[in-house]
Amino acid sequence: MIASEKNNKHEPFSSWADDLLFFHPWESVDILKRRLPHWTQAGTIYYVTFRLADSIPQSRVDQLRRDRAAWLTTYGNQNLSKERRQEYYRLFNERVDAWLDAGQGSCLLRHPRLRCFVSETLAYFAGQRYDLGAWCIMPNHVHLLLRLLNDFNLSEVLHTWKSYSAHQINKQLKRKGQVWQHESYDHIVRNPRALWRIEQYILDNPVVAKLQIGEFETSKREQVWSKKEA
């Protein structure tokens, strides 16, 4: 799911990221469980992926859910070894990424005008409700890094993004109906090394998916992580 550090030579660490921005194992965590677990912790950086509603066939989603449930029944989700965590990412997260990169569904965001509604939505409250790091808008999904500001809630921010951009997309297409998958994937970034790997994955995603210029949009904003709360 996360890009390898191999063949990347620049230094990714504390020169541009404060340790306080990462997961704090000694502090409280709020866990909201829907189909996926969602961990939230104040002040940290999140890696978020959300996708179009038709980006993965329902039959694959159902099979993935069954496979994940069986795996968790066998191994659980607490105190996993490094090898087991890597196995989980390979079996489930990387499989979903491969499906998304295959470009299934309507791929509405391949069209520049529709993609623009998403980028404008992400930028609108940047610096007020959240700091944005690297992001990438692919034909059928979006990857991004962000840190919430001023006690704003992650689920509320995601709902605002999806609601507004869906309204604009449907208006442009003169239609009604669901645009985004209701639930998103989110992950608290663990440390500076993980942040660097995730950023590389986001920025390299169009190349991995073999997209052409004009089919995607990316932005790198690494300096935002040097900011601290007033």
C-alpha positions in Angstrom: 0.0 0.0 0.0 2.9 2.4 0.8 5.7 3.1 -1.6 9.1 1.6 -0.9 12.0 3.8 0.1 14.2 2.0 -2.4 15.8 4.3 -5.0 14.8 7.5 -3.2 17.8 9.4 -2.0 16.6 12.6 -0.3 16.4 12.9 3.5 12.7 12.6 4.6 12.9 13.1 8.3 12.8 15.7 11.2 14.0 18.6 9.1 10.4 19.2 8.0 8.2 17.2 10.4 7.7 17.6 14.1 7.4 14.3 16.2 4.3 15.6 17.9 2.4 15.3 14.6 2.4 11.5 14.7 0.6 8.8 16.5 1.0 9.0 20.3 0.7 5.4 21.8 0.5 6.8 25.3 -2.5 9.1 24.7 -6.2 8.4 24.3 -7.5 7.3 20.9 -11.2 7.5 19.7 -12.2 4.5 17.7 -15.3 4.6 15.5 -16.3 1.3 14.0 -18.3 1.0 10.8 -17.3 -1.5 8.2 -13.7 -0.3 8.8 -12.2 0.9 12.1 -11.5 4.6 12.2 -8.9 5.8 14.8 -8.7 9.5 15.6 -6.2 11.4 17.8 -5.9 15.1 18.2 -3.0 16.9 16.5 -1.9 14.0 14.3 -1.5 13.6 10.5 -3.9 11.4 8.7 -3.6 9.5 5.4 -7.0 9.4 3.8 -8.3 7.6 0.7 -11.9 8.0 -0.6 -13.2 6.6 -3.9 -16.1 6.9 -6.3 -19.1 4.7 -5.5 -18.6 2.5 -8.7 -14.8 2.2 -8.5 -14.9 -1.4 -7.2 -17.5 -4.0 -8.1 -19.7 -5.0 -5.1 -18.9 -8.6 -5.6 -15.2 -7.9 -4.9 -16.0 -5.7 -1.9 -18.1 -8.5 -0.4 -15.3 -11.1 -1.0 -12.7 -8.8 0.5 -14.9 -8.3 3.6 -15.3 -12.0 4.1 -11.6 -12.6 3.6 -10.7 -9.8 6.1 -13.1 -11.1 8.7 -11.6 -14.6 8.4 -8.1 -13.3 8.7 -8.9 -11.2 11.8 -10.7 -14.2 13.4 -7.4 -16.1 13.0 -4.9 -13.5 13.9 -6.9 -10.7 15.6 -6.0 -7.0 15.3 -4.0 -6.3 18.4 -0.3 -6.7 19.0 0.4 -8.0 15.5 4.0 -8.7 14.6 5.7 -6.7 11.8 5.4 -9.7 9.5 1.6 -10.1 10.2 1.0 -6.4 9.6 2.8 -6.6 6.3 0.8 -9.7 5.4 -2.5 -7.8 6.2 -1.5 -4.8 4.0 -0.5 -7.1 1.2 -3.7 -9.2 1.3 -6.2 -6.3 1.8 -4.9 -2.8 1.4 -2.6 -3.4 -1.5 -5.3 -5.5 -3.2 -7.8 -2.6 -3.0 -5.1 -0.2 -4.3 -4.5 -2.4 -7.3 -8.3 -2.6 -8.1 -8.5 1.2 -7.9 -5.5 1.7 -10.1 -7.0 -0.6 -12.7 -9.4 2.2 -13.5 -12.8 0.5 -13.2 -16.1 2.2 -13.1 -17.1 5.5 -14.6 -13.7 7.2 -13.6 -15.5 10.6 -13.6 -12.4 12.3 -12.2 -10.5 11.6 -15.5 -12.3 14.7 -16.8 -10.5 17.9 -15.8 -13.6 19.9 -15.0 -15.0 17.3 -12.6 -11.5 16.8 -11.1 -11.4 20.6 -10.5 -14.4 20.5 -8.3 -12.5 18.1 -6.0 -9.3 20.1 -5.9 -11.2 23.3 -5.2 -13.1 21.6 -2.4 -9.9 20.3 -0.8 -8.3 23.8 -0.9 -11.3 25.8 0.3 -10.8 25.4 4.1 -7.1 24.5 3.9 -5.3 26.5 6.6 -8.5 27.1 8.5 -10.0 23.6 9.3 -7.0 21.5 8.3 -3.5 21.6 6.9 -3.1 19.7 3.6 0.0 17.7 2.7 0.5 15.8 -0.5 -2.6 14.8 -2.4 -3.5 13.1 -5.6 -6.8 13.0 -7.5 -6.9 9.8 -9.6 -9.7 8.9 -12.1 -11.8 7.1 -9.5 -10.2 7.9 -6.1 -8.4 10.4 -4.0 -5.4 10.1 -1.7 -4.3 12.8 0.6 -2.4 13.7 3.8 -4.0 16.2 6.3 -3.8 17.5 9.9 -6.9 18.8 11.5 -6.9 22.2 13.1 -9.0 23.9 15.8 -10.7 20.7 17.0 -12.4 20.0 13.6 -13.7 16.4 13.2 -12.3 14.2 10.5 -15.6 12.6 9.6 -17.2 16.0 9.3 -14.4 17.3 7.1 -14.8 14.3 4.8 -18.5 14.6 4.7 -18.2 18.3 3.6 -15.7 17.4 0.9 -17.9 14.6 -0.5 -21.2 16.4 -0.2 -20.1 19.6 -1.9 -18.0 18.0 -4.7 -20.8 15.4 -5.3 -23.3 18.2 -5.7 -21.1 20.1 -8.2 -20.3 16.9 -10.2 -24.0 15.9 -10.4 -24.9 19.5 -11.4 -22.3 19.5 -14.1 -23.5 16.1 -15.4 -27.2 17.1 -15.1 -28.0 14.0 -13.0 -28.7 12.8 -9.5 -27.4 9.9 -7.4 -24.5 8.7 -5.3 -21.1 9.9 -6.4 -18.8 8.8 -3.6 -18.5 5.5 -1.6 -19.9 6.4 1.8 -17.0 5.1 3.9 -13.4 6.3 3.5 -10.1 4.7 4.5 -8.1 6.7 7.1 -4.9 6.0 8.9 -3.0 7.9 11.6 0.6 8.3 10.3 3.0 6.6 12.8 6.3 8.4 12.3 8.3 10.6 10.0 9.6 7.6 8.0 6.0 6.5 7.4 5.0 10.0 6.4 7.7 10.1 3.8 6.7 6.7 2.4 3.1 7.6 2.1 3.9 10.9 0.4 6.0 9.1 -2.1 3.1 6.6 -2.7 0.6 9.4 -3.3 2.9 11.3 -5.7 3.9 8.2 -7.6 0.4 6.7 -7.9 -0.3 8.1 -11.4 2.9 6.6 -12.7 2.1 3.2 -11.1 -1.4 3.4 -12.6 0.2 4.3 -16.0 -2.0 7.4 -16.4 -1.4 10.1 -19.0 -0.9 13.8 -18.4 -4.3 15.4 -18.0 -5.9 12.3 -16.4 -4.9 13.2 -12.8 -3.8 16.0 -10.5 -1.2 16.0 -7.7 0.1 18.5 -5.2 3.1 18.3 -2.9 3.0 20.6 0.2 5.6 19.1 2.5 6.5 22.3 4.3 3.0 22.5 5.9 4.1 19.9 8.6 6.6 22.3 10.1 3.8 24.4 11.4 2.7 24.2 15.0 -0.4 25.2 16.8 -0.4 28.7 18.2 
